Amino acid sequence: MRSLVAILSTLALMWTAPALTPSQAAPDESLYVIVHAKTRVDHVSSYELEALFTRAQTRWGDGTTVYPFSFPAGSGPRDMFDRTVLRLTPEQVGRFWLDRRIRGMGLPPKQVPSATMMVQIVANLPGSVGYVPATRTRAGVRVIARIISGKVLPP
């Protein structure tokens, strides 16, 4: 019964909290790469982030499955992330995932519609990783990298 109350409370917070939609983020805004609080990683390089979000790396160092989450294509944070981390334009990212799908090499990260929901999902799913505008973190997640002015920096 307690877990049902906790789940309902979390859902209520998600629907009532003011959400910053991905398209509302300014193009020059910085992003935080966040992980579940119990993930045993303190920082990642741009190459490690690329491996996580292209699904080349599917497990953390301790063997936990990686669950990457991204914003929908065309959103400000997604475009900034893809250009900085994957070093691909939105069109190139689309072609990359189409090619991977055709070859049976995996699916893209699940898409999350808002920063509020991104934080909620990452905070509640061990092994998860996502990114949010730098103003959108809370308890339950840790920052493992910052993306500022086209560069991946340590937290």
C-alpha positions in Angstrom: 0.0 0.0 0.0 2.9 2.4 0.9 4.5 1.8 -2.5 1.2 2.6 -4.3 1.0 5.9 -2.4 4.6 6.7 -3.3 4.0 6.0 -7.0 0.8 8.1 -7.0 2.5 10.9 -5.2 5.4 10.9 -7.8 2.9 10.9 -10.7 1.0 13.8 -9.1 4.2 15.8 -8.7 5.1 15.1 -12.3 1.8 16.4 -13.6 1.5 19.4 -11.4 5.1 20.6 -11.3 5.9 23.3 -13.8 7.7 21.6 -16.7 10.4 23.1 -18.8 9.8 21.6 -22.2 12.9 20.8 -24.2 12.0 23.4 -26.8 12.0 26.2 -24.2 15.7 25.8 -23.5 17.9 28.5 -24.9 20.5 27.3 -27.5 23.4 28.7 -25.5 22.2 27.2 -22.2 24.4 24.6 -20.5 23.3 21.1 -19.9 23.9 18.7 -17.0 24.4 15.0 -17.7 22.7 13.2 -14.9 22.6 9.7 -13.6 20.7 7.8 -10.9 22.2 8.7 -7.5 23.5 5.2 -6.9 25.3 4.8 -10.2 29.0 4.3 -9.5 30.4 6.9 -11.9 31.7 10.3 -10.9 32.4 11.7 -14.3 32.5 10.8 -18.0 34.4 12.0 -21.0 32.8 13.1 -24.3 33.8 9.7 -25.8 32.2 7.8 -23.0 29.0 9.8 -23.4 29.0 9.1 -27.1 29.3 5.4 -26.4 26.4 5.5 -23.9 24.1 7.4 -26.2 24.9 5.5 -29.4 24.4 2.2 -27.4 28.0 1.2 -28.1 28.3 0.8 -24.3 25.4 -0.9 -22.7 26.7 -1.5 -19.2 28.3 0.6 -16.5 31.7 -0.5 -15.1 30.0 -2.5 -12.3 27.9 -4.4 -14.8 24.6 -2.5 -14.3 22.6 -2.0 -17.5 22.7 1.5 -18.9 19.3 3.1 -19.7 19.9 6.3 -21.8 17.1 8.9 -22.1 17.0 11.8 -24.5 14.7 14.6 -25.5 12.6 14.4 -28.7 14.4 15.4 -32.0 14.1 19.1 -32.8 14.2 20.2 -29.2 16.9 22.7 -28.1 18.7 20.5 -25.5 18.6 17.5 -27.9 20.1 19.4 -30.8 22.8 20.8 -28.5 23.6 17.4 -27.0 23.7 15.7 -30.4 26.0 18.3 -31.9 28.3 18.3 -28.9 28.4 14.7 -27.8 27.6 12.7 -31.0 29.2 15.4 -33.2 26.2 14.9 -35.6 23.5 17.2 -37.0 19.9 16.3 -36.4 19.6 14.8 -39.9 22.8 12.7 -39.4 21.4 11.4 -36.0 18.2 10.3 -37.8 20.2 8.5 -40.5 22.5 6.9 -37.9 19.5 5.4 -36.0 17.8 4.3 -39.1 20.9 2.5 -40.2 21.3 0.9 -36.8 17.7 -0.3 -36.8 18.0 -1.7 -40.4 21.1 -3.7 -39.4 19.5 -4.9 -36.1 22.1 -3.1 -34.0 19.8 -1.5 -31.5 17.3 1.2 -30.9 17.9 4.9 -29.9 17.5 6.1 -26.4 14.0 6.4 -25.1 12.6 9.9 -25.5 11.3 12.0 -22.6 9.1 15.0 -23.3 10.2 17.4 -20.4 13.1 18.2 -18.1 10.9 17.5 -15.1 10.0 14.0 -16.3 13.7 13.4 -17.3 14.8 14.1 -13.7 12.0 11.9 -12.3 12.8 9.0 -14.5 16.6 9.1 -13.9 16.0 9.5 -10.1 13.8 6.4 -10.1 15.6 4.0 -12.5 19.0 2.6 -11.4 21.5 2.6 -14.3 19.7 5.5 -16.1 21.5 8.5 -17.7 20.0 11.6 -19.3 20.6 15.3 -19.6 18.7 18.4 -18.6 19.1 22.2 -18.7 21.5 23.1 -15.9 18.8 24.5 -13.7 16.8 21.3 -13.5 18.3 18.9 -10.9 17.1 17.5 -7.6 17.8 14.8 -5.0 18.0 11.3 -6.5 20.3 12.3 -9.4 24.0 13.2 -9.7 25.7 15.3 -12.3 28.5 13.5 -14.0 29.3 16.0 -16.8 28.4 19.5 -18.0 27.9 20.6 -21.6 28.8 24.2 -22.1 29.6 26.1 -25.3 30.0 22.9 -27.3 32.3 21.2 -24.8 31.8 18.3 -22.4 33.3 19.3 -19.0 33.6 17.6 -15.7 30.9 18.2 -13.1 
